Amino acid sequence: MNPQAKLIFISSLLLGTTITISSNHWITAWAGLEINTLAILPLISKSHHPRAVEAATKYFLTQSAASALVLFSSMTNAWHTGQWDITQLTHPTSCLILTAAIAMKLGLVPFHFWFPEVLQGSPLTTGLLLSTIMKLPPITLLFMTSHAVNPTLLTSMAILSTALGGWMGLNQTQIRKILAFSSISHLGWMAIIISYNPKLTLLNFYLYTLMTAAVFLTLISIKASKLSTLMTMWTKIPPLSAMLFLTLLSLAGLPPLTGFLPKWLIIQELTKQSMAPAAIALSMLSLLGLFFYLRLAYCATITLPPHTTNHMKQWHINKPTSTFIAILTTVSITLLPISPLIPTML
């Protein structure tokens, strides 16, 4: 892709995100979401492969439908209450439509169907954007309207997302699809707590973004998109392989790594809200996710490929590991000791 064109698309992406997260009016928030959608489409389909074009088409159709629902929800609310302010969403029908629209934007069950397919058809760099920065505007809108959305509906969607994200990721061999189902599972954790403690949702999102960015950047640096390719990684960059192992376990939420922190706080908050059954269900369902993270980690670090493998094996690459990857990986592993500071920040 032309560097100037890429610069324009990335700038538009940042502009759309900034407009949505800083707006108070529904129309400007909607405009930011539209700019985002149009800016990411060329980045998804830049390889001109049929699968990439299919992914771009699916993304366009689902996001257009979700944007139309956001506009419809805000217009319905304005019709009944005379308010265009995002925080003044009070009409029950508008709240229901908005919940569906944001669930479709994020990829929450039952509107998750597009996300794994789109991520599989996109390059790894675009996959990183789709999994992190593209989720920030919808999460912000959900944060601003968290007082109005139906907690029972969100709890049901959250538990289903965690269950389906775990089940569907079990038999995948494509790394991008595994990370897509991982994202759906993590969104379940974020959605369940937003009605009770919205700041915890943001904390979970920030830490999820850090860990996912570390995993994606590692995969980009070793050019791995399938489990079979990942099996030869230990011969290329052994230190990075070991760090990927720890980052994946952190993404799974194992103590004493960073990923355990949001899960711990969310379970604690759910117990305070007398939602112990939901907390137990989420904890049990996260074991499904742990299985496929362990599978990825096993392939990356512990498995020796058979001698008949078609992949070229090479010893240490001279190219040094990116400083940015090193920083992200370190943060993705070592933040648990700051947990006593979290109550003061929330």
N, C-alpha and C positions, 0 to 999 in steps of 0.2 A: 504493500500500500504506500502511496505517496506520503512522505513525512509531513508535508503541509496539511494534507487532508486529515491525517491521523491527529495532528495537533488541534485542528478545528473540532474534530469529534470529541477528543478528550476534554478540551476546554468547554464544549457544550455540555458534556456530561457533568463536569464540576459546576457549571453555571446552573443547570437544571436542579441538581441536588441542593445547591445553596439557596435558590429561589424557594424551593418547597420547604426546606427546614427553617427558613427565616420568615415565612409569610404567616399573616393572621387571617387573610381573606381566602375563601375557598377557591376563587377563580385563579388567583396567583399560584396557589398550591397545585391546582390542576394543570396550569400552564407549565410549571416546573416538571411535573411528572411526564407531560407530553414531550418536552425538550429532551428529557432523559431517555425516553423510549426511542425517539428518532435518532439520537446520537449513538446509541449502542448498536442499532441494527446493522450499519456498515461494518462494525467491528466483529459482529457475529458471522457475517456472510463474506468476509474478505477473502477466504480461501477459494471461493466459487465452486466448492465441492457440493454435489447434490444434497449431502447430509447437512452442510452448513446453511444452504439456502432454505432447506426444510425447517431447520432450527430457527432461522430468522423469521420465517413465515408464521410458525407457531407462536413465537414470542410476540410478534406484532399483533396477531389476532387476540391472544389472551390479554395483553396489556391494554389494547384498545377497548376491549369489553370492560376491563376493570376501571379504566379512566372514565368511560361513559357512565358506569355505576357511581363513581365518586361524584361526577357532575350532577347526576340524577338525584343522589342522596342530598347534596348541598342545596339544590333547587327546591326539593320537597321541603327541607327544613326552613329555607327562606320564605317559601310560600305560606307555611303555617305560623312561623314565629317572627318573620321580618328581619331575621339575623343572618348575616353572611360570615360572621366571625367563627373561626374553626372551633374555639373553645365553647361556643354557645350552642352546640349541637344537642338538642333536647327532644326532638320529635321521635317517638319509638320506631316508626317505619324507616325514617332516615338513618337511625342508629343501626338497624338491622341490615339495610342495604350497604351502609358504609363498612360494616364488619365483613360482609361478603366480598366487597371490592378490595379491601386491604388484604384479606386472606388470599384472594386471587393474585394480587400484586406480589405477595411474599412467597406464595407456594405452600400455604397451609392446607392440610386435608380438610375438605374434599376437593379443593381446587389446586392440588399439587401436580396434576398429570403432566403439565407442560415442562416443569423445571428439569427433571432428569434428562429428557429428550433434548432440550435446548442446550444444557450444559455439555452433553455428549457431542453435540454437533459443533460446538464452539472451540476455538483454540484455547490453550491453557490460560493465556494472559486474559482473554475475554472472560473465561470461566471465573477467574479471580475477581474481576469487576462485578460479574453477575452475583457472585456469592457474598460480596462484602458491600461495596459502595452503593450498588443498586437497591439494596435492602434498607438503606438508611432513610430515604424519604418516606416509605410506607410505615416504617417503625416509628418515625417522628410523628406522623399523623395519628397513629394508634396511641402514642404517648399523650398527645394533646387532647384526644377524645376519650381517654381511658375511664373518665368518670361516667361516660354516657353508655358505653358498650355493655352488653349483657354478660355478666360473669359466668353464668351457667353455660351459655353457648360457647364462650371462649374456652372454658375448661374442657368441654366435650371435644372441641376441635383440637385442643392442645394434646389431650391424651391420645386421640386418634392419630395425630401427627407423629407423636413419639413412637407409637406402636407400629405404624405403617413405615416410618423412616427406618426403624430397626429391622422389621421383617423383610422389606424389599431390598435392603442392602446386603442381606446374607449371601445370596447366590450370584452377586455381580463379579465380573472379572475386569470391567473397565473402571479405572480409578476415578474418572470424572463422575461416573454414575454413582459410585460409592460415596463420593464427597457430596453429591446432590442429595442423596437420601440422608446423609449425615446432617446436612443443612436443614432439611425438613424436620428431623428429630430435634435439633437444637431450637428451631423456631417454636416447637411445642413447649419447651421449657420457658421460652420468653413469653409466649402468649398466656400461659396459665397464671402468671403472677402479675400481669400488667394492671388488672383491676384492683389489686390489693396493695402493691408497692411498685409503681411505675419505674422508679429509679433503679430498682433491681433488674428490670428488663433491660434498661440501657447499659448497666454494668455487664450483664451477660452478653449483650450484643457486642460491646467493645472488646471483651476478652475473646469471644468467638471469632471476631474479625482478625484479631492479632494472631490467633492460632491457625486459622484457615489461611491467612496470608503467608505465614511461615511454611505451611505444607505446600501450598501452590507454588511459591517461589522456589522451593527445593525441587519440586517436580519439573518446573520449567528449566532449572539449571542442569538437570540430568536428562531432560527430554523423555520422561517416562509417562505413558498414558495407559499402559496395561500392566496387570500383575506380572506377566511373564517378563516384561522389560525391567520391572522393578527388581526381579530376582538377580540381575547382573549388576545392580547398583553397588554392592559391597566391593566389587573389584575396581570401581572407578574412583569414588571419593569416600573412603571408610569413615572419616570423622563425621561427615555430613549424614551418612547412613545411620550412625549411632544417634545423632541429634534428631533425625526424622523419627526414629523409634520412640524417643521420649516425647516429641511433640504430638505424635499420634495418640500416645497413652494419655497425654494431657487433654487432648480433644475428647477422649473417651470419658474424662472426668475422674481419673484415678488419683487418690492422694499419694504423695504430698505435692502434686503438680498443680499448676495454675488452674487448669480446667475443673478441679474439684471445688474451687472457691464459689463460683456462682451456683452450682448444684447444691452445695451445703447450705448457702444462705436462702435459696428458694425453698428447700425442704423445711428449713427452720421457720420461714415466714408462713408457709402453708399449714404447718402444725399449729402456729399461733392463731391462724384464722379458722381453726377447727376443721381442717380439710386433710386430716391424716390419711384417709383412704386414697385420695388423689396423690398425696406425696408417696405413699407406698407403691401405687400403680406406676408412677413415673420412675421411681427407683428401680423397680423390677424390669420395666421396659428398657431402661438405659443399659441393662446387661446385654440386650440384643445388639445395641450399638457397640458395646465393648468387644463383642465377638468379631465383628468385621474390622474394627480398628486393630485388634490383635492379629487378625489375618494379614492386614496390610503391613503391620510392623514385622510379622514373621517373614513375609516375603522379602521385605526390604533389608533385613539384617541377619536373620538366622538361617535362611535357606541357602543351600548351595545348589546352583542349577545343574541339570544333568549335562554330561559331556557332549551330548548330541545337540545341544541348543544351537539355534541359528543365529543368536545374537553375538556380535563380536565382543569379546572380553578384552579389557585393557587395564593395565595397572594404573597407579596414581596419575590423575590428570594434572598437568602443570598449572592450569588455571586456578588461582586461589578462590576460595569461597567468598561470596559477596559479603561485605561488612553488614549490609542491611539484613541479609538472611540471618547472619550470626546474632545480631541484636534482637530481631523478632523471635528467633528460636529461644534465646536466653530468657526473654520476657515471658514466652509461652510456657516456660518450665518453672520459673523461680518466683512467681508473684504470691504464692500462698502465704508466706510470712507477713504480708501486709494486711491480712484479714482483720486484725484488731482495729485497724484504722477505718475499715469500711463503715461501721455504724456512725462514726463521726461525720463521714462524707454524705451518708444517706439521711 
